[in-house]
Amino acid sequence: MKKIAIVVMLGMMMAGGCAKRPEPLTIDSSLTEAEKEAGVFTPEIMWKMGRVGDAALSPDGSMLAYTVTWYNVEKNRGVTVLWLRDMISGGTVRVTDTSSNSSDPQWSADGSRLYFLSDRSGSNQIWSVNASGSDARQVSDFGKDVEGYGISPDGTHLFHVRRVQCADRRSSDVYKDMPDSKARIYDDIMCRHWNYWDEGEYLHIFVGEMRDGRASEGVDIIGADKCWDAPLAPYFDMTEIAWSPDGTMLAYTCKPLEGADYAVSTDSDIFVYMVGDGETRNICKPVSSADGVTKLTHKGYPFVGYDKYPVWSPDGHYVAFRSQEKAGYESDKERLFVFDCHTAGVRYLTPDFDYNAANVVWEDNETLLFAAPIEGTHQICRLRMDGSQPEVLTHGDHDIKSFTVGGGRIVATLTKISQAAELFEVDSATGALTQITEVNGEIYDNIAFGKVEKRWVKTTDGKQMLVWVILPPDFDPAKRYPTLLYCEGGPQSVVSQFWSYRWNFQLMAARGYVIVAPNRRGVPSFGQEWLEQISGDYSGQNIRDYLSAIDDVAKEPWCDEGRLGCVGASYGGYSVFYLAGVHEKRFKAMIAHCGIFNFESMYGETEELFFLNNDYGGPYWDKSNATAVRSYANSPHKLVSKWDTPILIFTGEYDFRIPYTQSLQAFTAARLLGVDARLVEFENEGHQVFRPQNSMVWNREFFGWLDRYLKE
């Protein structure tokens, strides 16, 4: 693999050629000679890696568009560039340079134009190029950034998503004569969400016309006064919106709730907007007509949980979508349904498939492809509409969470614990994988990664648990190694073959640590019973699963029982806080990132209360609820008198899911109890650390703490 170094090059000229382009961001992803000689994976090398993002096959499968993001740590920012690959010759062309960000590539129905988002004009707008990557044209010129878009298959219409001011929350908006006031005013909860305060702006969908390659602003199909997001907060996933094949209808996801109703429910629905007359229909709920008569827009199941991600069949006969049965349980099984547009009936396609169905794509009018978590991996599955069971198409220890289809081809984004995202072609008959990008080939050629072992551990209740064990690159079984127990967040998140730029197992292994990563109770990919056991039992079986995993590995002659550490984030951070009070001196160092410390204060500080109502059992004041009473009785803060292990605590000021005050409480308790502790608080981060220099600091503090207590 040749060195990848992005240099200053002439990018596409803007339409009209009169606006000044920003200077390209200098990116040098090449390894230094010293880095090659050392062969050790470091945070500095990790931030040189290109990150493969969105990918889209042309309709005939002959061309592949994809994005790669690169970072400049000194400038503390990154840039996303757009590439084209000829699937026949294998040749690649870089379409955009590093002076602007390009994302969300989408092909026209005939494959003649490639659309994408770019901030090259000073705001995020829609652009297009021809199939060879030239002839750049600006498609939109709206007053606000375009957050997402989609061109109708017939090319006559376009939807775009942008922010709309629906309510006055800022005091300067309420009191026009007080423009310098910085108060926010609320009459209901959901004042803030994930990492932002509600200041009255929501994402809305606009539908307009396409004429001569330019987009009209169109009409707000949600309604200017509706304080609802479409697509849904906090992820704003544009795949929740889809055009019908004939371009006459637009299906989208919305949760038309506000305040307390929004906070305690996951009840979103699929709506269909008719371009011709502007009518909108809910295909998941009964609706009342103008004459007061209630009419069902579907025949079949009640849909009261998350209903999301509509996908039209190629002939427009069906709308496939994912549905969860329980309102208030965000990790309920993602069931696959189809809505019949001719009969208004619905069919449940995966009743006997004990895994989630995600990222659904129609392969043809009678066949669907989807991604599913299966035994600590993610695979592509095929499902035919004839009532047969899903077929697992791909196999192996890897994660495939997204893929694109076109012209009979399948191209998937694949990761492993030892490999960042790369693109692979999938044989549609056998599932065989052929790698087609090597964005980080120089790093894999020169840097040693540790071996990943698959281990099955017996739990205290006699079940088998999959545990990933990652060994140092120069592992010698005759030596003894410090070992880390990794506690996964979620809590309903699978410990799979993921590659993370925040919690990277290979970075830990490169520092001479063995990592033990158990798929404890509560994670997907082992069936619903395994997943659901954790709800209402945070302090129970899953904690015993953690200890079973570390105790099993600690028996190995190469594991130094006197140098065990425990690390985790989010629910994993809670796990660290809880284990700190019950681990019986197993661990010599602990690290918690954005963990839950005090269940009672957490209930009043977080936003999506449906999560705590499900996972705690309910609010702390409901003394008649046995599950909730047990949960609050086992809050980590009630065990701090037993804390005796040095602990490092990370948090972000913009974390509104698990507010930074939880970490402050834990840090205060540790120091007043005389426990060695350190608090690292990032004023410009939320629940995760994203900025390059913050990440470098995070890694230095993380490994500095572990080295201090497990190596010195």
C-alpha positions in Angstrom: 0.0 0.0 0.0 1.4 3.4 -0.9 1.7 6.2 1.6 -1.5 8.2 1.9 -0.7 11.9 2.2 -3.4 14.4 1.3 -1.7 17.4 -0.2 -3.0 20.7 -1.4 -4.6 20.2 -4.8 -7.0 22.0 -7.0 -10.6 21.1 -6.0 -13.8 21.6 -7.9 -14.5 25.2 -8.8 -17.8 26.6 -7.4 -20.6 27.4 -9.8 -19.9 30.8 -11.1 -16.3 30.7 -9.8 -16.7 34.0 -7.8 -16.7 32.9 -4.2 -13.3 32.6 -2.4 -12.6 29.0 -1.2 -11.1 28.4 2.2 -7.5 27.2 2.4 -7.3 23.4 2.3 -6.6 21.7 5.7 -3.2 20.1 5.6 -3.3 16.4 6.3 -0.3 14.1 6.6 -1.3 10.6 7.4 2.1 9.1 6.6 4.0 7.2 9.3 7.4 8.7 10.4 10.4 6.4 10.1 10.5 6.3 14.0 6.9 5.2 14.1 7.6 2.5 11.5 10.7 1.3 13.4 8.9 1.2 16.8 5.8 -0.6 15.2 3.7 0.4 18.2 0.1 1.6 18.0 -0.2 5.0 19.7 -2.9 7.7 20.0 -0.8 9.8 17.6 -1.0 7.1 14.9 -4.7 6.5 15.6 -5.4 10.1 14.7 -3.6 9.8 11.4 -6.0 7.1 10.3 -8.6 7.9 7.6 -12.1 7.1 8.7 -14.3 5.6 6.0 -17.9 6.9 6.2 -20.9 7.0 3.9 -20.9 4.7 0.9 -23.3 4.5 -2.1 -23.3 2.3 -5.1 -24.7 3.7 -8.4 -28.0 2.1 -9.5 -26.2 -0.1 -12.0 -23.4 -1.0 -9.5 -20.6 0.3 -11.8 -19.5 3.2 -9.5 -19.1 3.5 -5.8 -19.1 6.9 -4.0 -17.7 7.0 -0.4 -16.3 9.5 2.1 -13.1 9.5 4.2 -12.5 11.8 7.1 -9.0 12.9 8.1 -7.8 14.9 11.0 -5.1 17.5 11.8 -4.4 17.3 15.5 -2.5 20.6 15.6 -5.5 22.4 14.1 -7.8 20.4 16.3 -10.3 19.6 13.5 -10.9 17.3 10.6 -12.3 17.3 7.0 -14.4 14.8 5.1 -13.6 14.2 1.4 -15.5 12.4 -1.3 -14.1 9.6 -3.5 -15.4 7.7 -6.5 -14.4 4.1 -7.3 -14.9 2.4 -10.7 -16.1 -1.0 -9.7 -15.0 -2.5 -13.0 -11.5 -1.2 -13.3 -10.8 -0.5 -9.6 -9.6 3.0 -10.3 -10.4 5.7 -7.8 -10.8 9.5 -8.1 -10.9 12.0 -5.3 -13.8 14.4 -6.1 -13.3 17.0 -3.4 -10.3 18.5 -1.7 -9.7 19.4 2.0 -10.9 23.0 1.9 -14.5 21.8 2.6 -16.5 19.0 4.1 -18.4 16.6 1.8 -20.9 14.0 3.0 -24.0 12.0 2.3 -23.4 10.9 -1.4 -26.5 9.9 -3.3 -27.0 8.9 -6.9 -29.7 10.1 -9.3 -31.9 7.3 -10.5 -30.2 7.0 -13.8 -26.7 7.2 -12.3 -25.7 10.2 -14.3 -25.3 12.6 -11.3 -23.9 12.2 -7.8 -25.4 14.5 -5.2 -23.7 15.3 -1.9 -23.6 17.9 0.9 -20.8 20.4 1.1 -20.0 23.5 3.1 -17.8 24.9 0.3 -20.1 27.9 -0.2 -20.0 28.9 3.5 -23.0 26.9 4.6 -23.9 23.3 4.2 -25.7 23.0 0.9 -26.5 20.3 -1.8 -24.1 19.9 -4.7 -23.8 17.5 -7.6 -21.2 16.2 -10.0 -21.4 13.9 -13.0 -20.4 10.2 -12.8 -16.8 11.0 -13.5 -16.5 13.5 -10.6 -16.5 16.7 -12.7 -19.0 19.4 -13.7 -19.7 20.6 -10.1 -23.0 22.4 -9.6 -24.6 23.9 -6.6 -28.1 22.5 -6.2 -29.4 24.4 -3.2 -28.9 27.9 -1.8 -31.1 28.1 1.3 -30.7 30.6 4.1 -29.8 27.8 6.6 -27.6 24.8 6.6 -29.1 21.7 5.0 -28.9 18.8 7.5 -30.0 16.1 5.1 -31.7 15.7 1.8 -33.0 13.2 -0.8 -33.8 13.5 -4.6 -37.0 11.9 -5.8 -36.4 8.9 -8.1 -38.0 10.8 -11.0 -35.7 13.8 -10.4 -38.6 16.3 -10.1 -38.7 16.8 -6.3 -36.3 17.0 -3.4 -36.7 16.9 0.3 -34.3 18.7 2.6 -34.0 19.0 6.4 -33.2 22.2 8.2 -33.8 23.9 11.5 -36.9 25.8 12.2 -37.7 28.1 15.1 -41.0 26.7 16.5 -41.1 28.2 19.9 -39.6 31.0 22.0 -37.4 29.6 24.7 -34.7 32.3 25.0 -35.6 35.3 27.2 -34.4 37.7 24.5 -37.0 36.2 22.2 -39.8 36.5 24.8 -38.7 39.9 26.0 -37.6 41.8 22.9 -36.5 44.8 25.0 -34.0 42.6 26.8 -31.7 41.5 23.9 -28.7 40.8 26.2 -30.5 38.5 28.6 -29.3 34.9 28.6 -32.1 33.1 30.3 -34.1 30.2 29.0 -37.7 29.8 29.9 -39.6 26.4 30.1 -43.0 25.2 31.1 -42.3 21.5 30.7 -39.4 19.0 30.9 -37.2 17.9 28.1 -35.4 21.3 28.5 -32.3 19.7 27.1 -31.4 16.7 25.1 -28.2 14.7 24.8 -25.8 17.6 24.4 -27.9 20.7 23.7 -30.4 22.9 25.4 -33.9 23.3 23.7 -33.9 26.8 22.4 -37.0 26.3 20.3 -35.3 25.1 17.1 -36.4 21.7 15.6 -35.4 19.8 12.5 -38.2 19.9 9.9 -38.6 18.3 6.4 -39.2 20.6 3.4 -40.4 19.2 0.1 -39.8 21.3 -3.0 -39.3 21.0 -6.8 -36.2 20.4 -8.8 -35.9 22.5 -11.9 -32.9 22.8 -14.2 -30.7 21.2 -11.5 -31.7 23.7 -8.8 -33.8 23.0 -5.7 -36.7 25.2 -4.6 -37.1 25.9 -0.9 -40.5 24.0 -0.8 -43.0 23.6 2.0 -42.5 22.6 5.6 -44.5 19.3 5.7 -44.2 19.0 9.5 -45.8 22.4 10.2 -44.0 25.6 11.3 -45.6 25.6 14.7 -44.9 21.9 15.5 -42.2 21.4 18.1 -41.2 18.0 16.8 -38.1 16.7 15.2 -38.1 14.7 11.9 -35.9 12.8 11.8 -35.8 12.0 15.5 -33.5 13.5 18.1 -30.8 13.0 19.2 -29.2 11.2 16.2 -31.2 12.9 13.4 -30.6 9.9 11.1 -31.6 10.8 7.6 -32.3 7.2 6.7 -35.6 7.7 8.6 -36.9 9.5 5.5 -37.5 7.7 2.1 -39.0 8.5 -1.3 -41.5 6.2 -2.9 -40.1 4.7 -6.3 -42.5 6.9 -8.3 -41.6 10.1 -6.4 -45.2 10.8 -5.4 -44.9 10.0 -1.7 -42.4 10.6 1.1 -42.3 8.3 4.1 -40.7 9.7 7.3 -40.4 9.0 11.0 -41.7 11.4 13.6 -42.5 11.4 17.3 -45.3 14.0 17.6 -45.0 14.4 21.4 -43.7 17.3 23.6 -42.4 17.8 27.1 -43.3 15.2 29.7 -45.1 13.1 27.1 -41.9 13.0 25.0 -39.7 12.2 28.0 -41.5 9.1 29.1 -42.4 7.5 25.7 -40.6 6.1 22.6 -43.8 6.1 20.6 -42.8 7.3 17.1 -44.6 6.5 13.9 -44.2 6.3 10.1 -46.0 9.1 8.2 -46.5 9.3 4.5 -46.7 12.7 2.8 -48.5 12.9 -0.6 -46.7 15.3 -2.9 -49.8 15.8 -5.1 -52.3 17.1 -2.5 -50.1 17.6 0.6 -52.1 15.1 2.7 -50.2 13.2 5.4 -51.1 9.8 6.6 -49.9 7.9 9.7 -49.5 4.2 8.7 -49.0 3.1 12.3 -51.9 4.7 14.1 -55.7 5.2 13.9 -56.5 8.7 12.6 -59.7 10.8 12.8 -61.1 12.2 9.6 -62.7 15.6 9.2 -66.2 14.1 9.9 -65.0 12.7 13.2 -65.0 9.1 12.1 -61.9 7.1 13.2 -60.3 5.2 10.4 -57.5 2.7 10.6 -54.6 3.4 8.2 -53.4 -0.1 8.7 -54.9 -3.5 9.6 -53.0 -5.5 12.1 -50.6 -4.8 15.0 -50.8 -1.8 17.3 -47.5 0.1 17.1 -46.8 1.9 20.3 -43.0 1.9 20.6 -40.3 3.1 18.2 -41.4 2.7 14.6 -38.7 3.9 12.3 -36.7 3.6 9.1 -39.3 3.3 6.3 -37.9 1.6 3.1 -40.0 1.3 -0.1 -39.9 -1.9 -2.2 -38.7 -1.2 -5.8 -42.3 -1.6 -7.1 -43.8 0.6 -4.4 -46.0 -2.2 -3.1 -44.6 -2.3 0.4 -43.0 -0.1 3.0 -40.6 -2.1 5.3 -39.9 -0.6 8.7 -38.5 -1.5 12.1 -40.8 -1.6 15.1 -40.4 -2.0 18.8 -43.4 -3.4 20.7 -43.0 -1.6 24.0 -43.4 2.2 24.5 -40.6 3.3 26.8 -38.1 0.5 26.0 -35.5 1.8 23.6 -33.7 -1.5 23.4 -36.7 -3.7 22.7 -36.3 -6.1 19.9 -36.2 -4.4 16.5 -38.9 -6.3 14.6 -39.1 -6.2 10.9 -42.5 -5.3 9.4 -43.9 -4.5 6.0 -46.9 -2.3 5.3 -48.9 -3.3 2.2 -49.8 -0.1 0.4 -52.6 -1.8 -1.5 -54.5 -3.4 1.4 -53.2 -1.3 4.3 -52.3 -4.6 6.1 -49.1 -5.3 7.9 -46.9 -8.4 8.2 -44.4 -9.2 10.9 -41.5 -10.9 9.1 -39.2 -11.9 12.0 -41.3 -13.3 14.8 -39.1 -16.4 15.2 -35.8 -14.5 14.6 -34.3 -13.8 18.1 -32.2 -10.9 17.0 -32.6 -7.3 15.9 -33.1 -6.4 12.2 -31.3 -3.1 11.2 -30.4 -1.2 8.1 -33.0 -2.8 5.9 -32.5 -2.7 2.1 -34.7 -4.3 -0.6 -32.7 -6.6 -2.8 -35.7 -7.0 -5.1 -39.5 -6.8 -4.8 -39.7 -10.0 -2.8 -36.3 -10.1 -0.9 -34.9 -7.9 1.9 -31.3 -7.6 3.2 -30.6 -6.4 6.8 -27.9 -6.3 9.3 -28.2 -8.2 12.6 -26.1 -8.6 15.7 -25.3 -12.4 16.2 -23.1 -13.7 18.9 -20.8 -10.7 19.4 -20.6 -9.9 15.6 -22.8 -8.1 13.1 -23.8 -9.9 9.9 -25.8 -9.4 6.7 -29.0 -11.5 6.6 -31.4 -12.2 3.7 -35.1 -12.6 4.1 -37.6 -13.6 1.4 -41.3 -12.6 1.6 -42.4 -16.2 1.2 -42.5 -16.8 5.0 -39.1 -18.6 5.2 -36.7 -17.9 8.0 -33.9 -15.3 7.5 -30.6 -16.6 6.1 -27.4 -15.4 7.6 -25.4 -14.4 4.5 -22.0 -13.4 5.8 -19.9 -15.2 8.4 -16.8 -14.5 10.5 -15.6 -12.4 13.4 -16.4 -9.0 12.1 -19.0 -6.2 12.2 -21.0 -5.3 9.2 -23.5 -2.7 10.3 -24.1 -0.8 7.0 -24.1 -1.7 3.3 -25.2 -0.4 -0.1 -26.7 -2.3 -3.1 -26.8 -1.6 -6.8 -26.8 -3.6 -10.0 -26.7 -6.9 -8.2 -23.7 -5.8 -6.1 -23.4 -5.4 -2.3 -20.7 -3.3 -0.8 -20.4 -3.4 3.0 -18.5 -1.3 5.6 -16.6 -3.8 7.8 -14.7 -3.4 11.0 -12.8 -5.7 13.4 -11.2 -5.2 16.7 -8.0 -5.1 14.8 -9.1 -3.1 11.8 -10.9 0.3 11.3 -13.7 0.6 8.8 -12.9 -0.5 5.2 -15.2 -1.3 2.3 -15.7 -4.9 1.1 -17.7 -6.3 -1.8 -20.0 -9.1 -0.7 -20.7 -12.0 -2.9 -24.5 -12.1 -3.0 -24.7 -15.9 -3.4 -22.0 -17.0 -0.9 -21.4 -14.1 1.4 -17.7 -14.2 0.6 -15.9 -10.9 1.3 -13.4 -9.1 -1.0 -11.7 -6.0 0.4 -11.9 -3.0 -2.0 -10.4 -0.1 0.0 -7.1 0.1 2.0 -7.4 3.5 3.4 -5.1 2.7 6.3 -2.9 0.1 4.6 0.4 1.7 5.6 -0.5 1.5 9.2 -1.5 -2.2 9.0 1.7 -3.0 7.1 4.0 -1.4 9.8 2.2 -1.5 13.1 1.7 -4.6 15.2 -1.7 -5.4 16.6 -2.5 -7.8 19.4 -4.2 -11.2 18.9 -7.9 -11.3 19.6 -9.1 -14.5 21.2 -12.7 -15.7 21.5 -13.4 -17.2 24.9 -16.5 -18.8 26.4 -16.8 -18.4 30.1 -19.3 -20.2 32.4 -21.4 -17.7 34.4 -22.6 -18.1 38.0 -26.0 -19.2 36.8 -24.5 -21.9 34.5 -24.7 -20.1 31.1 -22.0 -19.6 28.6 -20.8 -16.0 28.0 -18.7 -14.8 25.0 -15.6 -12.9 26.1 -13.1 -11.2 23.8 -9.6 -11.3 25.1 -7.1 -9.0 23.4 -3.4 -9.8 24.0 -0.4 -7.4 23.7 1.2 -7.5 20.2 4.5 -9.0 21.6 2.6 -11.4 23.9 4.8 -14.0 25.6 2.9 -16.6 27.6 5.9 -17.0 29.9 5.5 -13.4 31.2 2.8 -12.0 33.5 0.7 -9.1 32.3 -1.4 -6.4 33.9 -5.0 -7.1 32.8 -8.0 -4.8 32.3 -11.7 -5.6 32.7 -13.6 -3.6 30.1 -17.2 -2.7 31.1 -19.5 -1.9 28.1 -21.9 1.0 28.0 -25.5 1.0 26.8 -26.3 -1.0 28.8 -27.9 -2.8 25.8 -24.9 -2.5 23.5 -23.1 -5.6 22.1 -19.4 -6.0 22.7 -18.7 -6.9 19.1 -15.9 -6.6 16.6 -16.1 -2.8 16.7 -13.3 -0.4 16.1 -13.5 2.6 18.4 -11.5 5.9 18.2 -12.5 6.5 21.9 -12.2 3.1 23.6 -9.7 1.3 21.4 -8.7 -2.2 22.6 -5.6 -2.3 20.4 -4.3 1.0 22.0 -4.6 -0.6 25.4 -3.0 -3.8 24.2 -0.1 -1.8 22.7 0.7 -0.5 26.1 1.2 -4.0 27.4 -2.2 -4.7 28.8 -4.4 -7.8 28.3 -8.0 -6.7 27.8 -11.0 -8.8 29.0 -14.2 -7.7 27.2 -17.3 -9.7 28.3 -20.7 -9.8 26.6 -22.3 -9.8 30.0 -26.1 -10.0 30.6 -27.9 -7.1 28.9 -26.2 -7.0 25.5 -27.8 -7.8 22.2 -26.8 -10.7 19.8 -27.5 -13.5 22.2 -31.3 -13.4 22.2 -33.9 -11.3 23.9 -33.8 -13.2 27.2 -30.1 -12.5 27.6 -30.7 -8.9 26.6 -33.7 -8.1 28.8 -32.3 -9.7 32.0 -30.5 -6.5 32.9 -33.5 -4.2 33.1 -34.4 -3.6 36.7 -31.4 -5.6 37.8 -28.4 -3.4 37.2 -26.6 -4.6 40.4 -27.4 -8.3 39.8 -26.4 -10.9 37.3 -24.5 -8.7 34.9 -22.2 -7.6 37.7 -21.6 -11.3 38.5 -20.9 -11.8 34.8 -18.2 -9.2 34.9 -16.5 -10.9 37.8 -16.9 -14.3 36.2 -15.0 -13.0 33.2 -12.1 -11.4 35.0 -11.8 -14.3 37.5 -11.7 -16.8 34.6 -8.9 -15.0 32.8 -7.0 -14.3 36.1 -6.4 -18.0 36.4 -4.1 -17.9 33.4 -0.4 -18.1 34.3 0.2 -15.0 32.1 -2.3 -12.8 34.0 -0.9 -11.0 37.0 -3.7 -11.1 39.6 -2.0 -8.4 41.6 -2.3 -5.9 38.7 -5.9 -5.9 37.6 -7.7 -2.8 36.4 -11.4 -2.0 35.7 -12.5 0.6 33.1 -15.7 1.6 31.4 -18.0 4.5 30.1 -21.6 5.4 30.5 -23.3 2.2 31.8 -19.7 0.9 32.0 -18.9 3.9 34.1 -21.8 3.0 36.4 -20.4 -0.5 36.5 -17.0 0.8 37.6 -18.6 2.9 40.4 -20.6 -0.1 41.5 -17.8 -2.6 41.3 -15.6 -0.2 43.4 -17.8 -1.1 46.3 -18.1 -4.9 45.8 -15.0 -6.1 44.0 -13.3 -7.4 47.2 -9.9 -6.0 46.4 -9.6 -7.6 42.9 -8.7 -4.3 41.2 -5.8 -2.0 41.8 -7.0 0.8 39.5 -10.3 2.0 38.1 -11.4 4.4 35.4 -15.0 5.6 35.0 -16.1 7.9 32.1 -19.5 9.6 32.4 -20.9 7.0 34.7 -24.1 7.0 36.8 -23.3 7.4 40.5 -26.4 8.4 42.3 -29.7 6.9 40.9 -32.0 9.4 42.7 -30.3 12.6 41.5 -29.8 11.0 38.0 -33.6 10.6 37.7 -34.1 14.3 38.1 -31.1 15.3 36.0 -31.4 13.3 32.8 -33.8 13.9 29.9 -35.3 10.7 28.3 -37.0 9.3 31.3 -38.4 6.4 29.5 -35.0 4.9 29.7 -34.8 5.1 33.5 -38.5 4.1 33.9 -37.7 0.9 32.0 -34.2 0.1 33.4 -34.7 1.3 37.0 -38.3 0.2 37.1 -39.7 3.7 37.7 -39.1 6.9 39.7 -37.5 6.9 43.2 -40.7 8.2 44.9 -42.7 5.2 43.9 -42.3 3.1 47.0 -44.9 0.6 45.9 -42.7 -0.5 43.0 -40.5 -3.3 44.2 -38.2 -3.2 41.1 -37.6 0.5 41.5 -37.1 0.2 45.3 -34.4 -2.5 44.7 -32.7 -0.4 42.0 -32.4 2.7 44.1 -31.3 0.7 47.1 -28.4 -0.6 45.1 -27.2 2.8 43.7 -23.4 3.0 43.7 -23.3 6.1 46.0 -24.6 3.9 48.8 -21.5 1.7 48.6 -18.8 4.4 48.8 -17.9 3.6 52.4 -16.3 0.4 50.8 -14.3 2.3 48.2 -10.6 1.7 48.6 -9.2 1.7 45.0 -7.6 4.6 43.1 -10.1 5.9 40.6 -9.9 8.3 37.6 -13.1 10.0 36.6 -13.8 11.5 33.1 -16.8 13.7 32.3 -18.0 16.3 29.8 -19.9 19.5 30.6 -22.3 19.0 27.7 -23.3 15.5 28.7 -27.0 15.9 29.5 -27.7 12.1 29.2 -25.5 11.4 32.3 -24.8 14.9 33.6 -21.3 15.8 34.8 -22.7 16.3 38.3 -22.8 12.5 38.6 -19.0 12.5 38.2 -18.6 15.4 40.5 -20.5 13.5 43.2 -18.3 10.5 42.8 -15.1 12.5 42.8 -16.1 14.4 46.0 -17.0 11.1 47.8 -13.7 9.5 46.8 -11.5 12.4 48.0 -13.4 12.9 51.3 -13.0 9.2 51.9 -9.2 9.5 51.3 -9.2 7.5 48.1 -6.7 8.5 45.5 -8.8 10.1 42.7 -8.5 12.4 39.8 -11.3 14.3 37.9 -10.8 15.2 34.2 -13.6 17.4 33.0 -13.9 18.5 29.4 -15.8 21.8 29.1 -16.6 21.4 25.3 -17.5 17.7 25.2 -20.6 15.7 25.9 -21.1 12.0 26.5 -18.1 11.1 24.4 -14.8 12.8 23.5 -14.6 13.8 19.9 -12.1 16.6 19.4 -8.6 15.5 18.5 -6.7 17.4 21.2 -9.2 16.4 23.9 -8.8 12.8 22.8 -5.0 13.1 23.1 -5.4 14.5 26.6 -7.9 11.7 27.4 -5.5 9.0 26.3 -2.5 10.5 28.2 -4.6 10.7 31.4 -6.1 7.2 30.8 -2.8 5.4 30.3 -0.9 7.6 32.8 -3.4 6.5 35.5 -3.2 2.8 34.6 0.6 2.8 34.3 0.9 4.6 37.7 -1.1 1.9 39.6 -0.6 -1.2 37.5 3.0 -0.9 36.3 5.0 1.1 38.8 
